[in-house]
């Protein structure tokens, strides 16, 4: 980075969808600079897909359901990372958590 040049901090919310990918590709083509500090975030709510837990007949499957959710989350994070690498964007990928009721 040249002296006096300010490094921009860019935060991009991603969800692994084709729409998010298209928006990221637009960003790369129209806005991105090699000096940008790009952070790509994915909000994976623990238990978001487990909304009917109280109705389960067998609660012992809950750990398996959570593990499956975490596995899917890791796939999405890898997809996001791969997209940035494909476009040669220096970046970090972070998983963030939403706290319900806040």
Protein Blocks (a to p, Z undefined) as FASTA:
>chain_A
ZZhiacdddddddehiaklmmmmmmmmmmmocfkbccdddddddehklmmmmmmpfblml
mmmmmmmmmmmmmmmmmmmmmmmmmnopacddddddddehZZ
